[in-house]
Amino acid sequence: MLKSLSRAVQLAARLSTRTAPGPVTPAVRSALYPSRTFTRSIWMMSSSGSRPRLLTSTGFLPSTSCGCGSLHTEGDKAFAEFLTDEIKEEKKIQKKQTLPKMSGGWELELNGTEAKLIRFISGEKVTVTFNVNNSIPPQLEEEEPEQSQKAEENEPDIVSTPNFVVEVTKQGAKNSLVFDCHFPEDELFVSEQSAHGDGEEESDIFAIREVSFQPDGDVDWKETSYTLNTDSLDWALYDHLIDFLSDRGVDNAFADELIELSTALEHQEYIKFLEDLSSFVKCK
C-alpha cells in the first residue's frame, strides 16, 4: 500500500512539472473542439488588473447565523448568487454531458482530476496518465480600456493541454520504458526526414521531454535511474523515439483526442468545483 502511494506521488510530480505550455495550433483546435469562451478569473479582465468590487464594501457587512452554526453575511449571499449564475453559464457552454471516447481501443480510468488511458497491443501494455490540474495555459493579456469591449467579442477558447506520461511495458521485462511528454508552447517539433526535405512536412503536436526506465508494477520509481533529456538529443534518436510511440498508438491523432478529452474533463471538474463551492458558501 505504501509503495503504491509513493509511486502515485512520484507520478503526480512528473505530471505537475510544467514549462508553461501554451495553446497548440488554435486554428485546428477551434475546428475540432466545441467552443468554450474564457469566462474564468473575472477579476483579471478589469482594466486595472484588480478584482471588481462585487463582494467588497467600505463598511461592515452584517452577519447572521442559521441552524448549521456557520457565519452568513451579505457578502456570502452575493457570492452564492454569483456562483449560481456562473454555474448556469458554464453548463450552457458544456456541449456534452459525457466525456468523449478515445479511438484505438483505449480504456479510460478516472480518479478525480487524474485520467489513465490503457491499451494492450501484441503483448505490450501502454499506459498514458495525465492530470487536468494546472493544464489551462494563461491566455489573458493586459489591454487598453477602449479595447475591452472588442476583446470580449474575441475571447479565446479554453483548451486543456496537460503534461502526460507514457509507460510501455513488455511481457517478462522487469522495467517499463517511461516517456515524459508535454505540449510545447511556441515551437513545433519537425521530424528529421521533413527537416531535410525528403518528404511532406509534418509537425508533431506534442514533444518528449525525458525518457527513462522504471520498475514495473507497484514498485517505487527510482530517482537514481538514468534519465535521458531530449533538449540536446540527436534528432535521429529523437525521431526513433517518436516513431516508437507512434507505432503504439501515441501519435498526433492521439494527442488531438487527448486534448479534447482533457478539455472536457477539466470543464466537468470545474463545474463540479463551482457546485461544491456554492454548497459550501450556502452551508448545504
NORVENHU-V595514 format. One record per residue. N is the residue number from 1. NEAR is the number of other ideal C-beta (glycine too) atoms within 12 Angstrom. Layout:
BEGIN
[[N;NEAR] [N;NEAR]]
END
This chain:
BEGIN
[[1;8] [2;11] [3;15] [4;15] [5;13] [6;19] [7;27] [8;24] [9;17] [10;28] [11;33] [12;24] [13;18] [14;33] [15;32] [16;25] [17;22] [18;28] [19;22] [20;19] [21;33] [22;24] [23;30] [24;37] [25;26] [26;21] [27;11] [28;21] [29;28] [30;19] [31;13] [32;26] [33;33] [34;21] [35;22] [36;33] [37;23] [38;27] [39;31] [40;26] [41;19] [42;22] [43;18] [44;22] [45;27] [46;19] [47;17] [48;14] [49;15] [50;13] [51;14] [52;17] [53;14] [54;20] [55;21] [56;17] [57;13] [58;6] [59;9] [60;10] [61;18] [62;14] [63;14] [64;17] [65;13] [66;15] [67;9] [68;14] [69;9] [70;16] [71;17] [72;23] [73;23] [74;20] [75;23] [76;26] [77;24] [78;21] [79;24] [80;26] [81;19] [82;23] [83;29] [84;21] [85;19] [86;27] [87;25] [88;18] [89;20] [90;29] [91;22] [92;17] [93;26] [94;28] [95;20] [96;19] [97;11] [98;12] [99;26] [100;26] [101;16] [102;31] [103;18] [104;24] [105;16] [106;29] [107;18] [108;29] [109;18] [110;22] [111;17] [112;18] [113;27] [114;30] [115;37] [116;31] [117;37] [118;25] [119;28] [120;20] [121;20] [122;13] [123;13] [124;25] [125;27] [126;38] [127;34] [128;43] [129;37] [130;46] [131;32] [132;37] [133;23] [134;23] [135;38] [136;34] [137;31] [138;21] [139;28] [140;23] [141;16] [142;15] [143;20] [144;11] [145;14] [146;9] [147;15] [148;20] [149;14] [150;12] [151;23] [152;16] [153;10] [154;16] [155;24] [156;25] [157;30] [158;36] [159;39] [160;38] [161;42] [162;39] [163;40] [164;45] [165;44] [166;47] [167;38] [168;35] [169;27] [170;20] [171;14] [172;9] [173;18] [174;16] [175;21] [176;31] [177;33] [178;37] [179;37] [180;38] [181;40] [182;38] [183;40] [184;30] [185;18] [186;15] [187;18] [188;23] [189;32] [190;24] [191;27] [192;24] [193;18] [194;19] [195;19] [196;13] [197;11] [198;13] [199;13] [200;10] [201;16] [202;21] [203;21] [204;37] [205;35] [206;42] [207;36] [208;38] [209;32] [210;29] [211;31] [212;30] [213;24] [214;35] [215;24] [216;24] [217;18] [218;17] [219;18] [220;21] [221;31] [222;19] [223;14] [224;11] [225;21] [226;14] [227;23] [228;22] [229;15] [230;28] [231;15] [232;9] [233;22] [234;13] [235;20] [236;15] [237;17] [238;29] [239;27] [240;20] [241;36] [242;36] [243;19] [244;22] [245;35] [246;26] [247;17] [248;32] [249;31] [250;39] [251;27] [252;27] [253;22] [254;32] [255;41] [256;30] [257;29] [258;48] [259;41] [260;33] [261;38] [262;46] [263;42] [264;36] [265;37] [266;38] [267;40] [268;30] [269;29] [270;32] [271;28] [272;21] [273;23] [274;29] [275;23] [276;16] [277;21] [278;26] [279;17] [280;17] [281;27] [282;20] [283;19] [284;16]]
END
